[in-house]
Amino acid sequence: MKFRSLTPAIVSMAFALAFPSTIAAQKQNTPEQRPGLTIRMETDLVVIDVTATDKNGNYVRDLKENELEVYEDGKPRKIDFFAVTDQAALSRPLAVVFALDISGSLKPEETVTLREAAMKFTELMQGDSVFAALAFNYDVKILQNFTSDPRKLERAFTKAVRFEGSTRIYDAIDRAITMLDRQAPRARKNRPVRRVVIVISDGFDSASVIDRQELLARANAAGVTVFSITLPSYMLSPTQSGERVITLLDATRVVTATGGRDFAADSRDFTPIFRLLAEEIRASYALAYYPDLRDGRFHDVRVKTSRPGVQLRVSRTGYTAPAK
C-alpha cells in the first residue's frame, strides 16, 4: 500500500511505521526508521475501506486523497490517513471468517471444490493474514479459530460433513462478527487488520433470531465487511437474462451496507469467484481518522467523491465512539 499522512509529526511517524510502504516523497522527508521500534495502534481509530468503480463496474484505482470526502453526522471530517492499495502486493493483513452453509445447499462432494478454491484464495491473500471457518444450518459451529496455518484451515473444511436442517445465515454472520471483534488480532506487525466475512450460501434464512438492523449495527461497530457467494442452487428468475432473483442478503443490505459485494456462483467451480473476490479486496482505499468525540454514541459516516461517474462502496456507515 501507498500511504500519505496528514497528522502531526509524531502521529505521522507512528502510521509510517505501521505501514512501511509509503510514497516516495514521504520517504525522502522521513528519517530512517530505527530497527525494532514498535508502536501501539490506538483502538479508537476509525478505519473506512472504500472500493471505487466506474459506470461499467470497472475498478477505479487512481483516486487522489483530495477527491474523497468524509462526513460525520453530516459535517465534513478531516481525513488523518489515506492509503491506496498496491496491486502488486497486499501489504495490509486480513482477518477472514469463512461461513459455510451446510443446510443442504451444498453437496458434500462439492466441498472439495470449495475447499480447493478457498485455499487458493488464502494464497492470494497472504501477508500476515489469518483465517477462520464456521459452518451453519440450524446451529452455528466454529470449525477453526483464527490461524495462519493453511493446513489447519484445509482440515476445517473437511469437518463439514452433515448437510441438513434449517438455515441460520444471519446468526452465522453475527457469530463471525463476534469472532472478528473478540478473537482476531487488531494488528499484525503493527499494521491494522482488515476484517472480512465471506458467507457461502443460497441466500435463504429460516431460523435466525438476530434482528437485521442490530446485525448491521454490530458489523459497522466492528468495522467488518461482509461478502457473499450465492450458490447456483438459488432459484433463478424466469427472465431471459437468467439473473437470479433478489436474496434476503440483498433485501436487507447486509452485504452492500458493509461495503461488500455478492458473487453469483454460476457453476460449481469456485476458483473464478475467489479470484474476483481477491481482486475486489485488493482494489481498495483505506481512510482513517481519530474521532473528536468520546461520548459512547453511534455516529453516522458517509464518504463521497468529487470525480464524476464514480460510485463508492464503503465498509461502514457509522461507528460507535469510545466512551470517556
Stockholm file with secondary structure:
# STOCKHOLM 1.0

chainA/1-324         MKFRSLTPAIVSMAFALAFPSTIAAQKQNTPEQRPGLTIRMETDLVVIDVTATDKNGNYVRDLKENELEVYEDGKPRKIDFFAVTDQAALSRPLAVVFALDISGSLKPEETVTLREAAMKFTELMQGDSVFAALAFNYDVKILQNFTSDPRKLERAFTKAVRFEGSTRIYDAIDRAITMLDRQAPRARKNRPVRRVVIVISDGFDSASVIDRQELLARANAAGVTVFSITLPSYMLSPTQSGERVITLLDATRVVTATGGRDFAADSRDFTPIFRLLAEEIRASYALAYYPDLRDGRFHDVRVKTSRPGVQLRVSRTGYTAPAK
#=GR chainA/1-324 SS CEEEECSCHHHHHHHHHHSCCCCHHHHHHSCCCCTTCCCCCCTTCEEEEEEEECTTSCBCCCCCGGGEEEEETTEEECCSEEEECCTTCCCSCEEEEEEEECSSSSCTTHHHHHHHHHHHHHHHTCSSCEEEEEEESSSEEEEEEEESCHHHHHHHHHTCCCCCSCCCHHHHHHHHHHHHHHTSCSEETTEECEEEEEEEECSCCSSCCSCHHHHHHHHHHHTEEEEEEECTTSCBCSSTTCCBCCCHHHHTTTTGGGTCCEEECCSSCCHHHHHHHHHHHHSCEEEEECCSCCBSCEEEEEEEECSTTCEEEESCSEEECCBC
#=GC SS_cons         CEEEECSCHHHHHHHHHHSCCCCHHHHHHSCCCCTTCCCCCCTTCEEEEEEEECTTSCBCCCCCGGGEEEEETTEEECCSEEEECCTTCCCSCEEEEEEEECSSSSCTTHHHHHHHHHHHHHHHTCSSCEEEEEEESSSEEEEEEEESCHHHHHHHHHTCCCCCSCCCHHHHHHHHHHHHHHTSCSEETTEECEEEEEEEECSCCSSCCSCHHHHHHHHHHHTEEEEEEECTTSCBCSSTTCCBCCCHHHHTTTTGGGTCCEEECCSSCCHHHHHHHHHHHHSCEEEEECCSCCBSCEEEEEEEECSTTCEEEESCSEEECCBC
//
